[in-house]
Amino acid sequence: MFSFRTQGYNGYNLKYSPFHDSRLAVASSANFGLVGNGRLFVLGLTANGIVAEKTFDTQDGLFDLAWSEVHENQLVVASGDGSLKLFDVGLNADDIPTVGTPIGLPDTIWSPTSPTSLSTLPTNSCTYSTAWSPHSATLLSAVSSDSHLRVFDTRLPPPHVVHQIAVHAPPPGGYPVELIATMGPGMGNPRIDQPSEILTHDWNKYRPGIIATAGVDKLIRTWDLRNPRAPLSILSGHNYAVRRIAVRFPLLPNSN
């Protein structure tokens, strides 16, 4: 099994290139992201192991990244100084343009071809994760520190909100027994209706309208946007806050 050490930096996210199955990028920060510089690693998988094809240093830590799906050499990173930085792995570091967007403000949609934002969506709190729906080019979701999952449709007039789900709010009539049973034998489960920050989420790529959320309360919840009054399942088992989640299998195989 290959391994690569980001010497002096702690990795916060890793993504494979959608164009090259032997290329991946890592967003990292010095000193566990508390203080110091950041570094973007562009890595190549070779027969002799993993090699650094290119590195880009930044003045503040890097915490997330995303490859362009229309340009094989471009990717965007999110920096602790409140900016988005657009990199082209075919260019030198001095040629990198920077798009600034303040931390903690509503979600903002940017295009590499435009110097200004295309749209700004309100979340009213610190947003930790956003994701485009893999089933609709106009649906965008976000989770934030106010314990909410929001789904926006850019075709609608402002504020574009389609769903605003209070993740920790108990459903009318309380939680069904069968839902509580999905929590399993996890250790030290917190109260499931205690509001806390939602740190991550992901769309089910096999079933439209299914989203998984997770965060500080150590629980993973799955939601069906057709009936968002209560989660489909509540999954426990983590001893610490869930920082990242990815759906890679078809949940609910027997549902319609």
C-alpha atoms as one frame of an Amber mdcrd trajectory, in Angstrom:
protein
   0.000   0.000   0.000   1.366   3.411  -0.986   1.649   6.304   1.437   2.806
   9.918   1.276   3.705  12.150   4.200   2.853  15.839   3.989   5.893  16.752
   6.071   5.229  19.729   8.348   1.572  19.982   7.316  -1.632  18.298   8.428
  -4.065  17.247   5.718  -7.643  18.520   5.889  -9.096  17.229   2.636  -8.111
  15.066  -0.299  -9.749  14.769  -3.715  -9.026  12.674  -6.792  -8.953  14.476
 -10.121 -12.116  13.777 -12.156  -9.927  13.639 -15.283  -6.890  11.607 -14.170
  -7.279   8.566 -11.923  -3.600   8.773 -10.969  -3.711  12.388  -9.748  -4.993
  13.698  -6.448  -4.710  16.900  -4.443  -4.407  17.511  -0.709  -5.316  20.721
   1.152  -3.178  21.039   4.282  -2.286  23.391   7.118   0.677  23.786   9.446
   0.227  23.296  13.203  -3.076  21.459  12.823  -4.656  24.537  11.263  -4.381
  26.621  14.430  -1.777  29.051  13.091   0.661  29.190  10.212   0.847  28.593
   6.486  -0.977  26.243   4.172   0.177  24.044   1.340  -1.610  22.468  -1.612
  -0.056  19.184  -2.704  -0.729  17.834  -6.206   0.268  14.171  -6.081   0.750
  11.516  -8.718   0.312   7.765  -8.292   3.175   5.923  -9.981   4.471   2.369
 -10.061   7.130   3.445  -7.572   4.744   5.118  -5.135   3.172   8.518  -4.606
   5.181  11.527  -5.763   4.590  15.264  -5.390   4.049  16.678  -8.874   3.616
  20.204  -7.590   3.126  22.162  -4.374   1.669  25.618  -3.785   2.258  27.493
  -0.520  -0.241  29.946   0.963   0.009  32.451   3.817  -2.848  30.837   5.735
  -4.015  27.282   6.277  -6.010  25.392   3.640  -9.070  23.459   4.771 -10.960
  22.273   1.694 -10.605  21.871  -2.055 -12.541  20.980  -5.187 -11.380  20.051
  -8.689 -12.975  21.719 -11.676 -15.166  19.346 -13.662 -14.680  21.325 -16.890
 -10.931  22.083 -16.774  -8.508  19.269 -15.991  -5.804  21.496 -14.478  -7.889
  23.800 -12.290  -8.900  23.421  -8.665 -10.121  25.721  -5.903  -9.037  25.724
  -2.257 -10.651  27.331   0.792  -8.218  29.230   3.003  -8.348  30.246   6.643
  -7.936  33.902   5.648 -11.431  33.898   4.173 -10.479  33.568   0.521 -10.971
  31.080  -2.264  -7.865  30.514  -4.357  -8.038  29.208  -7.916  -5.012  27.159
  -8.961  -3.957  25.903 -12.360  -1.407  23.107 -11.999   0.045  24.151 -15.350
   0.953  27.603 -13.995   3.521  28.808 -11.514   2.504  29.943  -8.041   3.008
  33.620  -8.940   0.312  33.366 -11.605  -2.463  32.313  -9.226  -5.522  34.615
  -9.107  -7.362  34.926  -5.800 -11.087  35.358  -5.247 -11.897  36.811  -1.830
 -15.031  35.982   0.144 -15.374  36.756   3.880 -15.707  33.876   6.337 -19.084
  33.421   7.993 -21.121  35.290   5.389 -23.886  33.605   3.360 -23.005  31.012
   0.738 -21.632  32.616  -2.393 -21.461  31.109  -5.877 -18.378  31.983  -7.946
 -17.218  31.324 -11.477 -13.548  31.292 -12.569 -14.546  33.441 -15.536 -16.183
  36.195 -13.450 -14.492  38.673 -11.060 -17.707  38.982  -9.017 -19.958  36.410
  -7.393 -22.838  34.959  -9.397 -25.195  34.624  -6.441 -25.279  34.895  -2.647
 -27.508  32.615  -0.570 -28.478  33.343   3.072 -27.661  30.861   5.845 -27.655
  33.328   8.768 -24.775  31.504  10.467 -21.338  29.985   9.886 -21.565  27.520
   6.984 -19.400  24.398   7.233 -20.325  22.455   4.103 -22.010  23.096   0.759
 -22.737  20.707  -2.103 -24.428  20.792  -5.482 -27.038  18.117  -6.075 -25.712
  15.389  -8.402 -29.233  15.112  -9.824 -30.089  18.771 -10.532 -27.825  21.560
 -11.765 -29.817  24.211  -9.870 -30.059  22.648  -6.388 -27.445  23.578  -3.782
 -27.415  22.432  -0.151 -25.637  23.763   2.941 -25.242  22.858   6.619 -24.236
  25.319   9.288 -23.583  26.121  12.923 -27.257  26.827  13.663 -28.094  23.107
  13.325 -29.896  23.513   9.990 -29.771  21.832   6.600 -30.859  24.183   3.823
 -31.550  23.409   0.181 -31.598  26.236  -2.371 -32.837  26.360  -5.950 -31.060
  29.026  -7.983 -34.033  29.235 -10.365 -36.220  30.688  -7.619 -36.241  34.351
  -6.569 -34.273  35.316  -3.427 -33.766  33.875  -0.877 -33.941  30.754  -3.116
 -34.778  28.446  -0.161 -36.593  25.196  -0.972 -36.067  23.371   2.337 -34.945
  24.592   5.749 -34.608  21.585   8.048 -33.903  21.922  11.769 -31.768  18.800
  12.041 -32.134  18.332  15.805 -35.794  19.315  16.126 -37.952  16.341  17.189
 -40.699  15.448  14.698 -44.368  15.988  15.585 -45.394  13.226  17.963 -41.802
  12.315  18.798 -39.366   9.860  17.246 -40.794   6.496  16.123 -39.444   3.464
  17.961 -38.082   2.013  14.721 -36.105   5.213  14.112 -34.518   5.133  17.555
 -33.572   1.517  16.869 -31.415   2.600  13.920 -29.042   4.326  16.329 -27.495
   0.975  17.186 -25.242   0.217  20.133 -22.995   3.289  19.830 -21.161   4.405
  22.958 -22.108   7.553  24.832 -24.882   8.747  22.495 -25.939  12.333  23.230
 -29.560  13.418  23.285 -30.624  13.364  19.670 -32.682  16.560  20.002 -29.880
  18.682  21.499 -28.960  21.364  18.905 -25.322  21.365  17.819 -23.230  22.362
  14.832 -23.647  20.407  11.589 -20.180  20.056  10.081 -20.649  17.960   6.946
 -23.194  16.464   4.568 -23.437  14.665   1.246 -26.042  13.816  -1.380 -26.893
  10.217  -2.195 -25.729   9.884  -5.783 -28.006   6.924  -6.458 -31.326   8.197
  -5.060 -32.449  11.791  -5.716 -33.466  13.747  -2.660 -31.587  11.664  -0.075
 -29.008  13.562   2.006 -26.810  12.480   4.926 -25.732  14.977   7.625 -23.325
  14.718  10.566 -21.549  16.928  13.053 -20.633  17.726  16.625 -23.185  15.362
  18.221 -21.358  12.344  16.700 -24.515  11.147  14.911 -25.165  10.606  11.193
 -28.681  11.305   9.967 -30.211  10.523   6.583 -33.023  12.635   5.147 -35.567
  12.320   2.351 -36.449  15.759   0.984 -39.866  14.452  -0.034 -40.733  14.183
   3.685 -38.149  16.063   5.759 -40.137  16.250   9.009 -38.010  13.466  10.520
 -34.766  11.723   9.551 -34.943   8.364   7.820 -32.262   6.970  10.111 -29.968
   8.025  12.942 -26.624   6.233  12.982 -24.290   6.224  15.965 -20.934   4.672
  16.737 -18.538   7.620  16.594 -16.738   8.756  19.729 -15.892  12.200  18.350
 -17.474  14.840  16.148 -17.914  13.738  12.527 -15.892  16.132  10.367 -16.463
  14.577   6.942 -19.009  12.238   5.399 -19.340  10.776   1.901 -22.146   8.606
   0.531 -20.684   5.953  -1.749 -23.406   3.307  -1.735 -27.184   3.263  -2.412
 -28.834   3.801   0.957 -32.314   2.434   1.491 -32.125  -0.305  -1.173 -35.737
  -1.339  -0.664 -37.274   2.137  -0.859 -38.773   3.831  -3.890
